[in-house]
Amino acid sequence: IVVEPPATPIIAKNNPFLVQNLIWLCLESAFGATTAGGTLRLAAERNGGRSGLRICGIDGLTEDFAAQLPAVCADLLDASGAKLIVDSVKKDLNLILT
């Protein structure tokens, strides 16, 4: 994992417990969809006025990635008001927070 720190701090005003669990579920699934020896990049960023985390380099990422996540992930997304965007072309997963 390579962490790309933002140029300026990104602050997410959300439930830290929910966000931590969401990030872990996304990372765990991203590890499973990445070739051994591959590198995942994490980048905090602003997206349309919202805070987010972009996970890049998921070489096995497919459009149905979100459907393959554990069922509890949908509950966490709903409870936190977050959104998960899969881009199978760029091999990016974007977790957009409120």
Biopython code that builds the backbone (N, CA, C, O; Angstrom):
import numpy as np
from Bio.PDB.StructureBuilder import StructureBuilder

atoms = [
    (1, "ILE", "N", (0.850, -1.181, 0.000)),
    (1, "ILE", "CA", (0.000, 0.000, 0.000)),
    (1, "ILE", "C", (0.891, 1.237, 0.000)),
    (1, "ILE", "O", (1.864, 1.326, 0.749)),
    (2, "VAL", "N", (0.532, 2.184, -0.857)),
    (2, "VAL", "CA", (1.210, 3.473, -0.900)),
    (2, "VAL", "C", (0.162, 4.529, -0.569)),
    (2, "VAL", "O", (-0.881, 4.602, -1.218)),
    (3, "VAL", "N", (0.439, 5.334, 0.426)),
    (3, "VAL", "CA", (-0.478, 6.404, 0.812)),
    (3, "VAL", "C", (0.005, 7.701, 0.178)),
    (3, "VAL", "O", (1.153, 8.108, 0.359)),
    (4, "GLU", "N", (-0.891, 8.343, -0.570)),
    (4, "GLU", "CA", (-0.581, 9.619, -1.210)),
    (4, "GLU", "C", (-1.243, 10.728, -0.394)),
    (4, "GLU", "O", (-2.442, 10.965, -0.541)),
    (5, "PRO", "N", (-0.483, 11.409, 0.460)),
    (5, "PRO", "CA", (-1.087, 12.442, 1.297)),
    (5, "PRO", "C", (-1.573, 13.626, 0.462)),
    (5, "PRO", "O", (-0.941, 13.995, -0.528)),
    (6, "PRO", "N", (-2.692, 14.216, 0.862)),
    (6, "PRO", "CA", (-3.194, 15.381, 0.126)),
    (6, "PRO", "C", (-2.318, 16.604, 0.399)),
    (6, "PRO", "O", (-1.631, 16.674, 1.419)),
    (7, "ALA", "N", (-2.352, 17.560, -0.521)),
    (7, "ALA", "CA", (-1.575, 18.794, -0.355)),
    (7, "ALA", "C", (-2.072, 19.590, 0.848)),
    (7, "ALA", "O", (-1.282, 20.210, 1.561)),
    (8, "THR", "N", (-3.383, 19.569, 1.066)),
    (8, "THR", "CA", (-3.982, 20.222, 2.232)),
    (8, "THR", "C", (-4.843, 19.194, 2.953)),
    (8, "THR", "O", (-5.343, 18.260, 2.327)),
    (9, "PRO", "N", (-5.023, 19.355, 4.264)),
    (9, "PRO", "CA", (-5.810, 18.377, 5.014)),
    (9, "PRO", "C", (-7.237, 18.229, 4.466)),
    (9, "PRO", "O", (-7.862, 19.202, 4.046)),
    (10, "ILE", "N", (-7.725, 17.001, 4.481)),
    (10, "ILE", "CA", (-9.096, 16.694, 4.075)),
    (10, "ILE", "C", (-9.822, 16.250, 5.339)),
    (10, "ILE", "O", (-9.414, 15.292, 5.995)),
    (11, "ILE", "N", (-10.884, 16.941, 5.671)),
    (11, "ILE", "CA", (-11.631, 16.625, 6.887)),
    (11, "ILE", "C", (-12.980, 16.035, 6.506)),
    (11, "ILE", "O", (-13.738, 16.619, 5.731)),
    (12, "ALA", "N", (-13.261, 14.867, 7.066)),
    (12, "ALA", "CA", (-14.555, 14.215, 6.844)),
    (12, "ALA", "C", (-15.345, 14.303, 8.143)),
    (12, "ALA", "O", (-14.878, 13.863, 9.193)),
    (13, "LYS", "N", (-16.528, 14.868, 8.067)),
    (13, "LYS", "CA", (-17.388, 14.971, 9.247)),
    (13, "LYS", "C", (-18.405, 13.844, 9.167)),
    (13, "LYS", "O", (-19.481, 13.985, 8.586)),
    (14, "ASN", "N", (-18.031, 12.723, 9.770)),
    (14, "ASN", "CA", (-18.855, 11.533, 9.707)),
    (14, "ASN", "C", (-18.561, 10.697, 10.942)),
    (14, "ASN", "O", (-17.685, 11.045, 11.734)),
    (15, "ASN", "N", (-19.270, 9.619, 11.108)),
    (15, "ASN", "CA", (-19.057, 8.718, 12.225)),
    (15, "ASN", "C", (-17.762, 7.936, 11.988)),
    (15, "ASN", "O", (-17.698, 7.126, 11.063)),
    (16, "PRO", "N", (-16.729, 8.163, 12.805)),
    (16, "PRO", "CA", (-15.437, 7.513, 12.573)),
    (16, "PRO", "C", (-15.514, 5.989, 12.593)),
    (16, "PRO", "O", (-14.800, 5.325, 11.841)),
    (17, "PHE", "N", (-16.362, 5.436, 13.433)),
    (17, "PHE", "CA", (-16.498, 3.975, 13.513)),
    (17, "PHE", "C", (-17.022, 3.414, 12.195)),
    (17, "PHE", "O", (-16.501, 2.422, 11.687)),
    (18, "LEU", "N", (-18.056, 4.054, 11.642)),
    (18, "LEU", "CA", (-18.628, 3.589, 10.378)),
    (18, "LEU", "C", (-17.620, 3.738, 9.239)),
    (18, "LEU", "O", (-17.462, 2.834, 8.418)),
    (19, "VAL", "N", (-16.946, 4.876, 9.197)),
    (19, "VAL", "CA", (-15.973, 5.135, 8.131)),
    (19, "VAL", "C", (-14.812, 4.144, 8.209)),
    (19, "VAL", "O", (-14.385, 3.608, 7.187)),
    (20, "GLN", "N", (-14.309, 3.903, 9.402)),
    (20, "GLN", "CA", (-13.208, 2.956, 9.574)),
    (20, "GLN", "C", (-13.606, 1.571, 9.075)),
    (20, "GLN", "O", (-12.828, 0.913, 8.384)),
    (21, "ASN", "N", (-14.798, 1.130, 9.417)),
    (21, "ASN", "CA", (-15.258, -0.186, 8.976)),
    (21, "ASN", "C", (-15.475, -0.232, 7.465)),
    (21, "ASN", "O", (-15.159, -1.234, 6.823)),
    (22, "LEU", "N", (-16.007, 0.838, 6.900)),
    (22, "LEU", "CA", (-16.179, 0.909, 5.443)),
    (22, "LEU", "C", (-14.832, 0.819, 4.727)),
    (22, "LEU", "O", (-14.678, 0.065, 3.766)),
    (23, "ILE", "N", (-13.875, 1.587, 5.199)),
    (23, "ILE", "CA", (-12.552, 1.575, 4.572)),
    (23, "ILE", "C", (-11.939, 0.181, 4.666)),
    (23, "ILE", "O", (-11.385, -0.324, 3.689)),
    (24, "TRP", "N", (-12.038, -0.434, 5.831)),
    (24, "TRP", "CA", (-11.455, -1.762, 5.989)),
    (24, "TRP", "C", (-12.125, -2.774, 5.053)),
    (24, "TRP", "O", (-11.427, -3.565, 4.419)),
    (25, "LEU", "N", (-13.450, -2.769, 4.952)),
    (25, "LEU", "CA", (-14.142, -3.700, 4.054)),
    (25, "LEU", "C", (-13.729, -3.476, 2.599)),
    (25, "LEU", "O", (-13.520, -4.433, 1.855)),
    (26, "CYS", "N", (-13.614, -2.221, 2.203)),
    (26, "CYS", "CA", (-13.186, -1.912, 0.831)),
    (26, "CYS", "C", (-11.751, -2.369, 0.593)),
    (26, "CYS", "O", (-11.449, -2.957, -0.446)),
    (27, "LEU", "N", (-10.867, -2.100, 1.552)),
    (27, "LEU", "CA", (-9.471, -2.517, 1.408)),
    (27, "LEU", "C", (-9.340, -4.034, 1.365)),
    (27, "LEU", "O", (-8.603, -4.579, 0.544)),
    (28, "GLU", "N", (-10.051, -4.703, 2.244)),
    (28, "GLU", "CA", (-9.984, -6.162, 2.292)),
    (28, "GLU", "C", (-10.408, -6.769, 0.952)),
    (28, "GLU", "O", (-9.771, -7.699, 0.458)),
    (29, "SER", "N", (-11.469, -6.248, 0.378)),
    (29, "SER", "CA", (-11.931, -6.739, -0.922)),
    (29, "SER", "C", (-10.975, -6.330, -2.040)),
    (29, "SER", "O", (-10.766, -7.086, -2.988)),
    (30, "ALA", "N", (-10.395, -5.135, -1.929)),
    (30, "ALA", "CA", (-9.428, -4.682, -2.931)),
    (30, "ALA", "C", (-8.184, -5.567, -2.918)),
    (30, "ALA", "O", (-7.630, -5.878, -3.972)),
    (31, "PHE", "N", (-7.741, -5.975, -1.723)),
    (31, "PHE", "CA", (-6.599, -6.891, -1.634)),
    (31, "PHE", "C", (-6.892, -8.174, -2.405)),
    (31, "PHE", "O", (-6.036, -8.685, -3.127)),
    (32, "GLY", "N", (-8.114, -8.689, -2.241)),
    (32, "GLY", "CA", (-8.501, -9.925, -2.911)),
    (32, "GLY", "C", (-8.606, -9.790, -4.422)),
    (32, "GLY", "O", (-8.499, -10.782, -5.144)),
    (33, "ALA", "N", (-8.814, -8.572, -4.905)),
    (33, "ALA", "CA", (-8.971, -8.337, -6.347)),
    (33, "ALA", "C", (-7.687, -7.817, -6.993)),
    (33, "ALA", "O", (-7.685, -7.427, -8.161)),
    (34, "THR", "N", (-6.598, -7.814, -6.226)),
    (34, "THR", "CA", (-5.324, -7.303, -6.739)),
    (34, "THR", "C", (-4.330, -8.449, -6.866)),
    (34, "THR", "O", (-4.220, -9.291, -5.975)),
    (35, "THR", "N", (-3.619, -8.472, -7.965)),
    (35, "THR", "CA", (-2.617, -9.500, -8.216)),
    (35, "THR", "C", (-1.543, -9.467, -7.134)),
    (35, "THR", "O", (-1.156, -8.399, -6.660)),
    (36, "ALA", "N", (-1.064, -10.661, -6.747)),
    (36, "ALA", "CA", (0.015, -10.751, -5.764)),
    (36, "ALA", "C", (1.187, -9.892, -6.229)),
    (36, "ALA", "O", (1.589, -9.950, -7.392)),
    (37, "GLY", "N", (1.721, -9.110, -5.328)),
    (37, "GLY", "CA", (2.826, -8.219, -5.659)),
    (37, "GLY", "C", (2.380, -6.874, -6.207)),
    (37, "GLY", "O", (3.205, -5.994, -6.454)),
    (38, "GLY", "N", (1.066, -6.712, -6.399)),
    (38, "GLY", "CA", (0.535, -5.440, -6.890)),
    (38, "GLY", "C", (0.581, -4.375, -5.808)),
    (38, "GLY", "O", (0.751, -4.683, -4.628)),
    (39, "THR", "N", (0.433, -3.145, -6.208)),
    (39, "THR", "CA", (0.473, -2.025, -5.271)),
    (39, "THR", "C", (-0.843, -1.271, -5.308)),
    (39, "THR", "O", (-1.297, -0.844, -6.369)),
    (40, "LEU", "N", (-1.447, -1.113, -4.152)),
    (40, "LEU", "CA", (-2.642, -0.278, -4.026)),
    (40, "LEU", "C", (-2.201, 1.103, -3.569)),
    (40, "LEU", "O", (-1.306, 1.235, -2.734)),
    (41, "ARG", "N", (-2.834, 2.128, -4.123)),
    (41, "ARG", "CA", (-2.553, 3.504, -3.723)),
    (41, "ARG", "C", (-3.801, 4.079, -3.075)),
    (41, "ARG", "O", (-4.909, 3.919, -3.588)),
    (42, "LEU", "N", (-3.617, 4.746, -1.949)),
    (42, "LEU", "CA", (-4.718, 5.391, -1.236)),
    (42, "LEU", "C", (-4.527, 6.894, -1.299)),
    (42, "LEU", "O", (-3.452, 7.409, -0.994)),
    (43, "ALA", "N", (-5.581, 7.592, -1.697)),
    (43, "ALA", "CA", (-5.493, 9.048, -1.800)),
    (43, "ALA", "C", (-6.766, 9.677, -1.247)),
    (43, "ALA", "O", (-7.860, 9.423, -1.752)),
    (44, "ALA", "N", (-6.622, 10.493, -0.213)),
    (44, "ALA", "CA", (-7.754, 11.268, 0.297)),
    (44, "ALA", "C", (-7.933, 12.464, -0.620)),
    (44, "ALA", "O", (-6.954, 13.083, -1.037)),
    (45, "GLU", "N", (-9.178, 12.793, -0.936)),
    (45, "GLU", "CA", (-9.419, 13.914, -1.840)),
    (45, "GLU", "C", (-10.806, 14.495, -1.637)),
    (45, "GLU", "O", (-11.669, 13.889, -1.001)),
    (46, "ARG", "N", (-10.998, 15.685, -2.193)),
    (46, "ARG", "CA", (-12.311, 16.330, -2.208)),
    (46, "ARG", "C", (-12.973, 15.957, -3.522)),
    (46, "ARG", "O", (-12.332, 15.959, -4.573)),
    (47, "ASN", "N", (-14.256, 15.636, -3.458)),
    (47, "ASN", "CA", (-14.996, 15.230, -4.650)),
    (47, "ASN", "C", (-16.350, 15.917, -4.612)),
    (47, "ASN", "O", (-17.229, 15.522, -3.846)),
    (48, "GLY", "N", (-16.520, 16.934, -5.428)),
    (48, "GLY", "CA", (-17.794, 17.649, -5.463)),
    (48, "GLY", "C", (-18.183, 18.234, -4.118)),
    (48, "GLY", "O", (-19.359, 18.219, -3.755)),
    (49, "GLY", "N", (-17.215, 18.750, -3.371)),
    (49, "GLY", "CA", (-17.494, 19.336, -2.068)),
    (49, "GLY", "C", (-17.579, 18.319, -0.942)),
    (49, "GLY", "O", (-17.842, 18.682, 0.205)),
    (50, "ARG", "N", (-17.361, 17.059, -1.256)),
    (50, "ARG", "CA", (-17.402, 16.005, -0.239)),
    (50, "ARG", "C", (-16.014, 15.387, -0.094)),
    (50, "ARG", "O", (-15.215, 15.395, -1.031)),
    (51, "SER", "N", (-15.744, 14.856, 1.084)),
    (51, "SER", "CA", (-14.473, 14.175, 1.324)),
    (51, "SER", "C", (-14.566, 12.755, 0.789)),
    (51, "SER", "O", (-15.642, 12.160, 0.742)),
    (52, "GLY", "N", (-13.429, 12.230, 0.392)),
    (52, "GLY", "CA", (-13.444, 10.872, -0.114)),
    (52, "GLY", "C", (-12.088, 10.210, -0.048)),
    (52, "GLY", "O", (-11.066, 10.850, 0.203)),
    (53, "LEU", "N", (-12.106, 8.908, -0.281)),
    (53, "LEU", "CA", (-10.889, 8.117, -0.340)),
    (53, "LEU", "C", (-10.902, 7.355, -1.655)),
    (53, "LEU", "O", (-11.857, 6.641, -1.960)),
    (54, "ARG", "N", (-9.844, 7.512, -2.423)),
    (54, "ARG", "CA", (-9.705, 6.801, -3.689)),
    (54, "ARG", "C", (-8.689, 5.688, -3.491)),
    (54, "ARG", "O", (-7.570, 5.926, -3.038)),
    (55, "ILE", "N", (-9.094, 4.467, -3.837)),
    (55, "ILE", "CA", (-8.204, 3.311, -3.791)),
    (55, "ILE", "C", (-7.895, 2.953, -5.239)),
    (55, "ILE", "O", (-8.794, 2.586, -5.996)),
    (56, "CYS", "N", (-6.640, 3.058, -5.620)),
    (56, "CYS", "CA", (-6.220, 2.862, -7.019)),
    (56, "CYS", "C", (-5.354, 1.616, -7.153)),
    (56, "CYS", "O", (-4.743, 1.151, -6.191)),
    (57, "GLY", "N", (-5.319, 1.090, -8.376)),
    (57, "GLY", "CA", (-4.436, -0.032, -8.673)),
    (57, "GLY", "C", (-5.056, -1.392, -8.441)),
    (57, "GLY", "O", (-4.337, -2.380, -8.296)),
    (58, "ILE", "N", (-6.377, -1.463, -8.402)),
    (58, "ILE", "CA", (-7.068, -2.742, -8.191)),
    (58, "ILE", "C", (-7.195, -3.400, -9.565)),
    (58, "ILE", "O", (-8.203, -3.228, -10.250)),
    (59, "ASP", "N", (-6.173, -4.150, -9.960)),
    (59, "ASP", "CA", (-6.135, -4.652, -11.333)),
    (59, "ASP", "C", (-7.230, -5.664, -11.664)),
    (59, "ASP", "O", (-7.523, -5.875, -12.841)),
    (60, "GLY", "N", (-7.837, -6.289, -10.672)),
    (60, "GLY", "CA", (-8.928, -7.233, -10.920)),
    (60, "GLY", "C", (-10.296, -6.624, -10.688)),
    (60, "GLY", "O", (-11.280, -7.348, -10.533)),
    (61, "LEU", "N", (-10.371, -5.301, -10.661)),
    (61, "LEU", "CA", (-11.628, -4.606, -10.378)),
    (61, "LEU", "C", (-12.610, -4.773, -11.537)),
    (61, "LEU", "O", (-12.265, -4.556, -12.698)),
    (62, "THR", "N", (-13.829, -5.160, -11.200)),
    (62, "THR", "CA", (-14.894, -5.307, -12.195)),
    (62, "THR", "C", (-16.077, -4.440, -11.785)),
    (62, "THR", "O", (-16.162, -4.000, -10.638)),
    (63, "GLU", "N", (-16.988, -4.196, -12.719)),
    (63, "GLU", "CA", (-18.154, -3.344, -12.447)),
    (63, "GLU", "C", (-19.019, -3.886, -11.313)),
    (63, "GLU", "O", (-19.692, -3.112, -10.632)),
    (64, "ASP", "N", (-19.013, -5.207, -11.096)),
    (64, "ASP", "CA", (-19.851, -5.786, -10.046)),
    (64, "ASP", "C", (-19.115, -5.896, -8.707)),
    (64, "ASP", "O", (-19.547, -6.633, -7.820)),
    (65, "PHE", "N", (-18.009, -5.168, -8.561)),
    (65, "PHE", "CA", (-17.215, -5.207, -7.334)),
    (65, "PHE", "C", (-18.070, -4.905, -6.108)),
    (65, "PHE", "O", (-17.990, -5.621, -5.110)),
    (66, "ALA", "N", (-18.883, -3.859, -6.171)),
    (66, "ALA", "CA", (-19.701, -3.463, -5.015)),
    (66, "ALA", "C", (-20.665, -4.573, -4.618)),
    (66, "ALA", "O", (-20.932, -4.764, -3.432)),
    (67, "ALA", "N", (-21.188, -5.305, -5.594)),
    (67, "ALA", "CA", (-22.116, -6.401, -5.301)),
    (67, "ALA", "C", (-21.409, -7.562, -4.614)),
    (67, "ALA", "O", (-22.057, -8.374, -3.952)),
    (68, "GLN", "N", (-20.099, -7.653, -4.759)),
    (68, "GLN", "CA", (-19.332, -8.734, -4.147)),
    (68, "GLN", "C", (-18.894, -8.412, -2.718)),
    (68, "GLN", "O", (-18.386, -9.286, -2.017)),
    (69, "LEU", "N", (-19.084, -7.181, -2.288)),
    (69, "LEU", "CA", (-18.727, -6.798, -0.919)),
    (69, "LEU", "C", (-19.674, -7.475, 0.065)),
    (69, "LEU", "O", (-20.802, -7.810, -0.297)),
    (70, "PRO", "N", (-19.230, -7.682, 1.308)),
    (70, "PRO", "CA", (-20.129, -8.253, 2.308)),
    (70, "PRO", "C", (-21.397, -7.408, 2.447)),
    (70, "PRO", "O", (-21.358, -6.190, 2.268)),
    (71, "ALA", "N", (-22.517, -8.055, 2.764)),
    (71, "ALA", "CA", (-23.813, -7.369, 2.857)),
    (71, "ALA", "C", (-23.783, -6.205, 3.840)),
    (71, "ALA", "O", (-24.475, -5.207, 3.639)),
    (72, "VAL", "N", (-22.997, -6.321, 4.889)),
    (72, "VAL", "CA", (-22.934, -5.262, 5.895)),
    (72, "VAL", "C", (-22.400, -3.957, 5.295)),
    (72, "VAL", "O", (-22.659, -2.880, 5.832)),
    (73, "CYS", "N", (-21.667, -4.044, 4.204)),
    (73, "CYS", "CA", (-21.128, -2.842, 3.567)),
    (73, "CYS", "C", (-22.254, -1.914, 3.111)),
    (73, "CYS", "O", (-22.160, -0.697, 3.272)),
    (74, "ALA", "N", (-23.314, -2.485, 2.544)),
    (74, "ALA", "CA", (-24.456, -1.671, 2.109)),
    (74, "ALA", "C", (-25.096, -0.971, 3.302)),
    (74, "ALA", "O", (-25.512, 0.182, 3.197)),
    (75, "ASP", "N", (-25.175, -1.663, 4.434)),
    (75, "ASP", "CA", (-25.734, -1.061, 5.647)),
    (75, "ASP", "C", (-24.858, 0.088, 6.136)),
    (75, "ASP", "O", (-25.371, 1.129, 6.546)),
    (76, "LEU", "N", (-23.541, -0.096, 6.094)),
    (76, "LEU", "CA", (-22.617, 0.953, 6.528)),
    (76, "LEU", "C", (-22.673, 2.160, 5.597)),
    (76, "LEU", "O", (-22.626, 3.302, 6.053)),
    (77, "LEU", "N", (-22.772, 1.909, 4.297)),
    (77, "LEU", "CA", (-22.900, 3.010, 3.339)),
    (77, "LEU", "C", (-24.166, 3.805, 3.617)),
    (77, "LEU", "O", (-24.148, 5.036, 3.621)),
    (78, "ASP", "N", (-25.261, 3.099, 3.849)),
    (78, "ASP", "CA", (-26.541, 3.753, 4.119)),
    (78, "ASP", "C", (-26.494, 4.547, 5.425)),
    (78, "ASP", "O", (-26.929, 5.698, 5.472)),
    (79, "ALA", "N", (-25.966, 3.933, 6.482)),
    (79, "ALA", "CA", (-25.926, 4.582, 7.794)),
    (79, "ALA", "C", (-25.024, 5.818, 7.799)),
    (79, "ALA", "O", (-25.289, 6.779, 8.522)),
    (80, "SER", "N", (-23.972, 5.794, 7.003)),
    (80, "SER", "CA", (-23.026, 6.913, 6.991)),
    (80, "SER", "C", (-23.340, 7.942, 5.907)),
    (80, "SER", "O", (-22.752, 9.024, 5.890)),
    (81, "GLY", "N", (-24.259, 7.613, 5.004)),
    (81, "GLY", "CA", (-24.567, 8.519, 3.902)),
    (81, "GLY", "C", (-23.471, 8.551, 2.849)),
    (81, "GLY", "O", (-23.407, 9.472, 2.036)),
    (82, "ALA", "N", (-22.612, 7.544, 2.869)),
    (82, "ALA", "CA", (-21.499, 7.478, 1.918)),
    (82, "ALA", "C", (-21.945, 6.822, 0.614)),
    (82, "ALA", "O", (-23.009, 6.209, 0.531)),
    (83, "LYS", "N", (-21.098, 6.973, -0.394)),
    (83, "LYS", "CA", (-21.382, 6.392, -1.706)),
    (83, "LYS", "C", (-20.107, 5.720, -2.202)),
    (83, "LYS", "O", (-19.006, 6.230, -1.997)),
    (84, "LEU", "N", (-20.266, 4.579, -2.853)),
    (84, "LEU", "CA", (-19.135, 3.841, -3.400)),
    (84, "LEU", "C", (-19.229, 3.864, -4.920)),
    (84, "LEU", "O", (-20.238, 3.451, -5.491)),
    (85, "ILE", "N", (-18.178, 4.345, -5.571)),
    (85, "ILE", "CA", (-18.151, 4.432, -7.034)),
    (85, "ILE", "C", (-17.028, 3.537, -7.549)),
    (85, "ILE", "O", (-15.872, 3.673, -7.148)),
    (86, "VAL", "N", (-17.389, 2.619, -8.444)),
    (86, "VAL", "CA", (-16.432, 1.691, -9.038)),
    (86, "VAL", "C", (-16.114, 2.158, -10.455)),
    (86, "VAL", "O", (-17.021, 2.385, -11.256)),
    (87, "ASP", "N", (-14.833, 2.300, -10.760)),
    (87, "ASP", "CA", (-14.406, 2.637, -12.121)),
    (87, "ASP", "C", (-13.487, 1.517, -12.600)),
    (87, "ASP", "O", (-12.284, 1.529, -12.338)),
    (88, "SER", "N", (-14.074, 0.544, -13.308)),
    (88, "SER", "CA", (-13.298, -0.620, -13.736)),
    (88, "SER", "C", (-12.295, -0.279, -14.839)),
    (88, "SER", "O", (-11.350, -1.036, -15.063)),
    (89, "VAL", "N", (-12.484, 0.837, -15.526)),
    (89, "VAL", "CA", (-11.536, 1.253, -16.565)),
    (89, "VAL", "C", (-10.260, 1.805, -15.918)),
    (89, "VAL", "O", (-9.150, 1.426, -16.292)),
    (90, "LYS", "N", (-10.434, 2.702, -14.945)),
    (90, "LYS", "CA", (-9.281, 3.292, -14.250)),
    (90, "LYS", "C", (-8.746, 2.380, -13.149)),
    (90, "LYS", "O", (-7.666, 2.617, -12.609)),
    (91, "LYS", "N", (-9.517, 1.326, -12.816)),
    (91, "LYS", "CA", (-9.159, 0.398, -11.728)),
    (91, "LYS", "C", (-9.137, 1.120, -10.390)),
    (91, "LYS", "O", (-8.286, 0.864, -9.538)),
    (92, "ASP", "N", (-10.102, 2.037, -10.223)),
    (92, "ASP", "CA", (-10.230, 2.849, -9.012)),
    (92, "ASP", "C", (-11.530, 2.539, -8.293)),
    (92, "ASP", "O", (-12.545, 2.216, -8.910)),
    (93, "LEU", "N", (-11.472, 2.646, -6.988)),
    (93, "LEU", "CA", (-12.648, 2.557, -6.139)),
    (93, "LEU", "C", (-12.693, 3.855, -5.351)),
    (93, "LEU", "O", (-11.718, 4.215, -4.692)),
    (94, "ASN", "N", (-13.815, 4.561, -5.412)),
    (94, "ASN", "CA", (-13.950, 5.838, -4.710)),
    (94, "ASN", "C", (-15.008, 5.724, -3.631)),
    (94, "ASN", "O", (-16.165, 5.412, -3.910)),
    (95, "LEU", "N", (-14.605, 5.977, -2.407)),
    (95, "LEU", "CA", (-15.524, 6.016, -1.280)),
    (95, "LEU", "C", (-15.772, 7.490, -0.984)),
    (95, "LEU", "O", (-14.884, 8.190, -0.496)),
    (96, "ILE", "N", (-16.982, 7.957, -1.281)),
    (96, "ILE", "CA", (-17.333, 9.362, -1.107)),
    (96, "ILE", "C", (-18.122, 9.500, 0.189)),
    (96, "ILE", "O", (-19.150, 8.850, 0.374)),
    (97, "LEU", "N", (-17.630, 10.354, 1.083)),
    (97, "LEU", "CA", (-18.254, 10.561, 2.393)),
    (97, "LEU", "C", (-19.042, 11.859, 2.402)),
    (97, "LEU", "O", (-18.899, 12.688, 1.503)),
    (98, "THR", "N", (-19.874, 12.030, 3.420)),
    (98, "THR", "CA", (-20.642, 13.268, 3.549)),
    (98, "THR", "C", (-19.789, 14.333, 4.196)),
    (98, "THR", "O", (-20.250, 15.457, 4.396)),
]
sb = StructureBuilder()
sb.init_structure("model")
sb.init_model(0)
sb.init_chain("A")
sb.init_seg("    ")
for serial, (resi, resn, name, xyz) in enumerate(atoms, 1):
    if name == "N":
        sb.init_residue(resn, " ", resi, " ")
    sb.init_atom(name, np.array(xyz, "f"), 0.0, 1.0, " ", f" {name:<3s}", serial, name[0])
structure = sb.get_structure()
